[in-house]
Amino acid sequence: MNEPDINTKHSPYSARLQALLNKMPQNVASSYTKEQLLHLEHALSQKGTKLPVDIRGKLSVPFTTRRFFFVVFAGKEKREISRSEYNVKRSTLILCLLIMIVVSSLFGLLVLYLIKSAMGINIFEHFSLGIWGWFKAKFL
């Protein structure tokens, strides 16, 4: 078998491939064909998918030799979620929907109360919540 020379300093393969092959036993690393090494090289050189948010930076602390780095990635999750994550997601959605229904119902009742009060309809004589008076003073 025509084995490529992978252990020389002047190897045509990248440092990443060299590091990967150096972690393997010598007999396994030397068993790859030239074509297999080229495909490994290609696979290692490909970047991951482009993310919508990819922010990398360095922060230097003034008057010291300390530097810090930060990395922020954001994008659509492509992995399948676990059952517990699914349950949390579903519970959160149900809670948000219930809150939206309660808030919408309360707002609808407020609007109906203001319409009733504007028309002068009193359901209970000598009783008022005071909302119509506040609304009239504030907005009308």
C-alpha positions in Angstrom: 0.0 0.0 0.0 1.2 3.5 -0.8 1.3 5.1 2.6 1.6 8.9 2.8 4.2 10.4 5.1 2.2 12.0 7.8 4.8 12.4 10.5 7.1 14.9 8.9 7.4 18.6 9.6 6.9 19.2 5.9 3.7 17.2 5.6 1.2 18.8 3.1 -1.6 18.2 5.6 -2.9 20.9 8.0 -2.0 21.2 11.6 -5.4 20.1 12.7 -5.1 16.9 10.8 -1.6 16.4 12.1 -2.8 16.9 15.7 -5.7 14.4 15.1 -3.3 11.8 13.6 -0.8 12.3 16.4 -3.4 11.3 19.0 -3.9 8.0 17.2 -1.6 4.9 17.6 1.0 5.0 14.9 -0.3 1.8 13.1 -3.8 3.3 12.8 -2.6 6.7 11.7 -0.4 5.2 9.0 -3.2 2.9 7.7 -5.1 5.8 6.1 -4.8 6.1 2.3 -3.9 9.4 0.6 -7.6 9.8 -0.5 -8.9 9.1 3.0 -6.5 11.7 4.4 -7.6 14.3 1.8 -11.3 13.7 2.8 -10.4 14.0 6.5 -8.5 17.2 5.7 -11.6 18.6 3.9 -13.9 17.6 6.7 -11.7 19.3 9.3 -11.3 22.4 7.3 -15.0 23.1 6.8 -16.5 25.6 9.2 -19.8 25.0 10.9 -23.0 26.6 9.7 -23.0 30.4 9.7 -25.0 31.7 12.6 -27.0 34.9 12.5 -25.2 36.3 15.5 -21.5 35.5 15.9 -19.8 38.1 18.1 -16.3 37.6 19.4 -14.2 40.1 21.2 -11.5 40.8 23.7 -11.5 43.1 26.8 -8.4 44.5 28.3 -8.4 45.5 31.9 -6.8 48.9 32.1 -3.4 49.2 34.0 -3.0 45.4 34.1 -1.8 42.7 31.8 -5.1 40.9 32.1 -7.2 40.3 29.0 -10.5 38.5 28.7 -12.4 37.2 25.7 -16.1 36.8 25.1 -18.1 34.9 22.5 -21.8 35.3 21.8 -23.5 32.9 19.4 -27.2 32.9 18.5 -29.2 31.0 16.0 -31.9 28.5 15.4 -31.5 25.3 17.4 -31.2 22.4 15.1 -30.9 19.6 17.6 -34.0 17.7 18.9 -35.1 18.8 22.3 -35.4 16.4 25.2 -38.6 15.3 26.7 -38.1 17.5 29.8 -37.3 20.5 27.6 -40.5 19.8 25.6 -42.6 19.7 28.8 -41.2 23.0 30.0 -41.8 24.6 26.6 -45.3 23.3 26.5 -46.0 24.4 30.1 -44.6 27.9 29.4 -46.8 28.2 26.2 -49.9 27.1 28.2 -49.1 29.6 31.0 -48.6 32.4 28.4 -51.9 31.6 26.7 -53.8 31.6 30.0 -52.3 34.9 31.0 -53.2 36.4 27.6 -56.7 35.1 27.9 -57.1 36.5 31.4 -55.7 39.9 30.5 -57.8 40.1 27.3 -60.9 39.2 29.3 -60.3 41.8 31.9 -59.6 44.4 29.2 -62.9 43.4 27.5 -64.8 43.7 30.7 -63.3 47.2 31.3 -64.3 48.3 27.9 -67.8 47.0 28.4 -68.0 48.7 31.8 -66.9 52.0 30.3 -69.5 51.7 27.5 -72.2 50.9 30.0 -71.2 53.9 32.1 -71.0 56.2 29.1 -74.6 55.2 28.2 -75.7 56.1 31.8 -76.8 52.5 32.7 -76.6 51.8 36.4 -77.0 48.2 37.4 -76.8 48.9 41.2 -78.3 52.2 42.4 -75.8 54.3 44.5 -72.8 52.0 43.7 -69.9 52.7 41.4 -66.4 51.3 41.0 -65.1 54.8 40.2 -63.6 53.8 36.9 -65.9 55.9 34.8 -65.2 59.0 36.9 -61.5 58.5 36.7 -61.7 57.8 32.9 -63.8 60.9 32.3 -61.5 63.1 34.3 -58.4 61.7 32.7 -59.4 61.3 29.0 -62.6 63.2 28.3 
